[in-house]
Amino acid sequence: LSTQHFTATGNKMFPKDPNSWIESLTKFEFLSEETLKHICDTVKPILINEANVQRVQCPVTVCGDIHGQMYDLLELFRIGGKIPDSNYLFLGDYVDRGYYSIECIALLFSLKIRYPNRITILRGNHECRTTSQLYGFYDECIRKYGSAEIWRRFTDVFDYLPITAAIEDKIFCLHGGLSPSISTLDQIRVLDRFQEIPHEGPINDLMWSDPEPISGWGISARGAGYYFGSDISELFVHTNNLDFICRAHQLVMTGFCWCHNKNVLTLFSAPNYCYRVGNEAAIMEVGETLQLDFLQFDAAPRKESPMIGRVVQNYFL
């Protein structure tokens, strides 16, 4: 028999056992506001101790954007294996767009608390106050909990997420792309990441930039970050003795796509993005000897489609 531990808050009691949070979230059971606050308070000191370039060991499964699609996140774990049987590296964008941003980020944080060495959670451009206030997460918190307090708690934790990772020092992983201000991993290691994503500068670029079939740098139509060409990718990979760069941030109809002479890989793990695009999703398994295996999957069946509070803006699907 398992023992359930509870913590008192005022006149209320809530479970403080991560196993109970994980079980409830995977069953789509409602977690109290006190429980979510406790999750945020508990995961923060774990994240503080991680590096700007967090070192990740093989084997590991790498995942791209999730965007609040909880049924598909559970399908991802079904296909890739449950933690702690499999190790995971997530590349950001857990919230916004989908109906279950709270459940997705709460589940990932709960798994981080329960298995801190089995899962790495990077920051994406949507893990910030400005973006998540516009594209669904803020409205979801208001709709489900009646105030913005839960949104404030989660967005405070977002400031502590690591911004990049390196798998065995050979595969450089991040959400967006490269920056004209950054030529080495050591330059990333000394950045002050414990803040809201700035409107410009290297941290913003790492969250927002995209590879393009150009030479050099270009102005991004997103209004943030840059376009970077194949020569930029090749130089960065060579300078840092990498095999390639793995990033997310862009919709890919087949779930993954190589570009820049296989110096850059884009992963996208939200199938049928926004419940209407019709794309496949993919995750990448990196084996003991850095061998790669891509697993593609379609959207999982959904039992319900809760109403979104308002129509969110439609920036660059």
C-alpha positions in Angstrom: 0.0 0.0 0.0 1.3 3.5 -0.9 1.2 6.3 1.6 -0.3 9.6 0.4 1.4 12.7 1.9 -0.6 15.9 2.3 0.4 19.5 3.0 -1.9 21.9 4.8 -2.7 25.4 3.3 -5.1 27.4 5.4 -8.1 25.1 5.8 -7.3 23.0 2.7 -5.2 19.9 2.2 -3.4 19.0 -1.0 -1.1 16.1 -1.9 2.6 16.8 -2.0 3.6 13.5 -3.6 4.7 14.0 -7.2 3.4 10.5 -8.1 -0.1 11.6 -7.2 0.2 14.8 -9.4 1.5 12.7 -12.3 -1.3 10.2 -12.0 -4.0 12.9 -11.7 -2.7 14.9 -14.6 -2.5 11.9 -16.9 -6.2 11.2 -16.0 -7.1 14.8 -16.7 -8.2 15.3 -13.1 -8.4 18.8 -11.8 -5.4 19.9 -9.6 -6.1 22.6 -7.0 -4.5 26.0 -7.2 -2.6 25.2 -4.1 -1.1 22.1 -5.7 0.0 23.9 -8.8 1.6 26.6 -6.7 3.4 23.9 -4.7 4.6 22.3 -8.0 6.0 25.7 -9.1 7.7 26.3 -5.8 9.2 22.8 -5.8 10.6 22.8 -9.3 12.2 26.2 -9.2 15.3 25.3 -7.0 15.9 22.3 -9.3 16.0 24.5 -12.4 18.2 27.1 -10.8 21.0 24.6 -10.5 20.9 23.7 -14.2 23.3 25.3 -16.6 22.7 27.6 -19.5 24.1 24.9 -21.7 22.8 21.9 -19.8 24.8 18.7 -20.4 22.6 15.7 -21.4 23.8 12.1 -21.7 22.8 9.4 -24.1 20.5 7.7 -24.5 17.8 10.4 -24.7 14.7 11.2 -26.6 14.4 14.7 -28.0 11.1 16.4 -28.4 10.0 19.7 -30.1 7.0 21.9 -29.6 4.0 20.6 -27.5 1.7 23.7 -27.3 -0.8 22.6 -24.8 -1.8 19.4 -26.7 -2.1 17.1 -23.7 -3.6 14.1 -25.4 -0.7 14.2 -27.9 1.9 14.6 -25.1 0.6 11.4 -23.5 0.8 9.7 -26.9 4.4 10.9 -27.2 5.2 9.2 -23.9 3.4 6.1 -25.1 5.5 5.9 -28.2 8.8 7.0 -26.7 8.5 5.3 -23.4 7.5 6.5 -20.0 9.9 8.2 -17.6 12.0 6.8 -15.9 12.3 4.0 -18.4 13.3 6.6 -21.1 15.2 9.9 -20.7 13.8 13.0 -22.4 15.0 16.4 -23.6 12.2 18.9 -24.4 13.0 21.9 -26.6 10.4 24.4 -25.4 6.9 25.7 -26.3 4.8 23.7 -23.9 2.0 26.3 -23.5 -0.3 28.4 -25.8 -2.4 27.3 -28.8 -3.8 24.0 -27.4 -6.5 23.5 -24.8 -4.3 22.0 -22.0 -1.3 24.3 -21.5 -1.7 24.1 -17.7 -1.9 20.3 -17.7 1.1 20.0 -20.1 3.5 22.2 -18.2 2.3 20.9 -14.8 3.0 17.3 -15.9 6.5 18.1 -17.2 7.3 20.0 -14.0 6.0 17.1 -11.9 8.1 14.7 -13.8 11.1 17.0 -13.3 10.5 17.0 -9.6 10.0 13.2 -9.4 12.8 12.3 -11.9 15.2 15.3 -12.1 17.9 13.4 -13.9 15.6 11.8 -16.4 14.1 14.9 -18.1 15.5 18.2 -19.2 13.1 21.0 -20.0 14.4 23.9 -22.1 12.8 27.3 -22.5 10.9 28.2 -25.7 9.8 31.6 -26.9 6.3 30.9 -25.6 7.6 30.4 -22.0 7.4 34.1 -21.3 4.9 36.6 -20.0 4.5 38.7 -23.2 3.8 35.8 -25.6 1.8 33.6 -23.3 -0.5 36.5 -22.5 -1.5 36.7 -26.1 -1.7 33.2 -27.4 -3.8 31.3 -24.9 -2.1 30.3 -21.7 -3.1 33.4 -19.8 -6.8 33.0 -20.9 -6.7 29.3 -20.0 -5.5 30.1 -16.4 -8.3 32.7 -16.0 -10.9 30.3 -17.4 -9.9 27.3 -15.3 -8.9 29.0 -12.0 -10.7 32.4 -12.0 -7.6 34.6 -11.8 -4.2 35.2 -13.2 -2.3 34.0 -10.1 -1.5 30.5 -11.6 -0.3 32.2 -14.8 2.0 34.5 -12.7 3.4 31.5 -10.8 4.2 29.5 -13.9 5.7 32.4 -15.8 7.9 33.2 -12.8 9.3 29.6 -13.1 9.9 30.1 -16.8 12.6 32.5 -16.0 14.6 29.7 -14.5 14.4 27.2 -17.4 17.7 26.4 -19.0 18.0 28.0 -22.5 20.1 25.3 -24.3 21.5 21.8 -23.9 24.4 19.8 -25.4 24.0 16.0 -25.8 27.4 14.5 -25.1 28.9 17.8 -26.2 28.1 16.9 -29.8 24.4 17.8 -30.5 23.6 21.4 -29.6 19.9 21.7 -28.7 17.8 24.8 -28.3 14.3 26.1 -29.1 14.9 28.7 -31.9 18.3 29.3 -33.5 21.6 31.1 -33.6 22.5 34.7 -32.8 25.0 37.1 -34.4 26.1 37.8 -30.8 27.0 34.2 -30.1 29.8 32.2 -31.8 30.7 29.8 -29.0 28.9 27.8 -26.3 31.1 29.4 -23.7 29.4 32.8 -24.6 26.0 31.2 -23.8 27.3 29.8 -20.5 27.9 33.3 -19.1 24.5 34.8 -20.1 22.1 35.9 -17.3 19.1 33.8 -18.1 17.1 34.5 -14.9 14.8 37.1 -16.4 11.9 37.6 -18.8 13.0 36.9 -22.4 14.4 40.3 -23.6 13.0 42.0 -26.7 16.4 41.8 -28.3 19.8 40.4 -27.8 21.3 36.9 -27.6 18.7 35.2 -25.4 15.9 36.5 -27.6 17.8 35.2 -30.7 18.2 31.7 -29.2 14.4 31.6 -28.6 13.3 33.1 -31.9 15.8 32.7 -34.8 15.2 30.4 -37.8 17.4 28.7 -40.4 16.8 29.9 -44.0 18.3 29.1 -47.4 20.4 32.3 -47.4 24.0 33.3 -46.8 24.8 35.3 -43.6 22.1 36.9 -41.5 18.7 38.2 -42.4 15.9 40.1 -40.7 13.2 37.8 -39.5 9.6 38.3 -40.5 8.6 37.2 -37.0 9.7 40.5 -35.7 12.2 38.9 -33.3 15.4 37.0 -33.8 17.1 36.5 -37.2 17.3 34.3 -40.2 20.6 32.6 -40.4 22.2 30.9 -43.4 24.0 27.6 -44.0 27.4 29.3 -43.8 26.5 30.5 -40.3 25.4 27.0 -39.2 28.5 25.4 -40.7 30.8 27.8 -38.9 29.0 27.4 -35.6 29.1 23.6 -35.8 32.8 23.6 -36.8 33.8 26.2 -34.1 32.2 24.3 -31.3 33.1 20.8 -32.5 29.5 19.7 -32.9 27.8 17.1 -35.0 24.8 19.3 -35.7 22.2 21.7 -34.2 18.8 20.4 -33.1 16.0 22.9 -32.7 12.2 23.3 -32.7 10.1 26.4 -33.2 8.9 25.8 -36.7 6.0 23.7 -38.0 7.3 20.7 -40.0 4.6 18.7 -41.8 6.5 15.4 -41.4 7.6 16.2 -37.9 11.3 16.6 -38.6 13.4 18.2 -41.3 17.1 18.5 -42.0 18.5 21.7 -43.6 21.8 23.5 -44.1 23.6 20.3 -45.3 22.4 18.4 -42.3 24.0 20.9 -39.9 20.5 21.9 -38.6 17.6 19.6 -37.7 14.1 21.0 -36.9 11.8 18.8 -34.7 8.1 19.5 -34.2 6.1 17.3 -31.8 2.6 18.7 -31.9 0.6 16.6 -34.4 -2.3 18.3 -36.2 -1.1 21.6 -34.8 -3.8 23.8 -33.5 -6.2 20.9 -34.1 -6.4 21.7 -37.8 -3.1 21.8 -39.7 -2.9 18.0 -40.3 0.8 17.6 -39.8 2.6 14.6 -38.4 4.8 14.9 -35.3 8.2 13.4 -34.6 10.6 12.7 -31.7 14.2 11.8 -32.1 15.9 9.0 -30.1 19.6 9.4 -29.6 21.3 6.1 -28.8 24.3 5.2 -26.8 26.7 5.9 -29.7 24.8 9.0 -30.9 22.9 7.0 -33.5 19.6 8.6 -34.5 16.1 7.1 -34.8 13.1 9.2 -35.7 9.6 8.2 -34.5 6.7 9.9 -36.3 3.1 9.9 -35.0 -0.3 11.3 -35.7 -2.7 13.1 -33.4 -4.2 11.1 -30.6 -8.0 10.9 -30.3 -9.5 13.6 -28.1 -12.5 13.0 -25.9 -13.5 16.6 -25.8 -12.7 20.0 -27.2 -13.2 22.6 -24.5 -14.1 26.1 -25.6 -11.2 28.6 -25.7 -12.1 31.9 -24.0 -11.3 34.0 -27.1 -9.8 33.5 -30.5 -6.0 33.8 -30.2 -3.9 35.7 -32.7 -2.5 33.7 -35.6 1.2 34.6 -35.9 3.3 32.5 -38.3 1.9 29.0 -37.8 
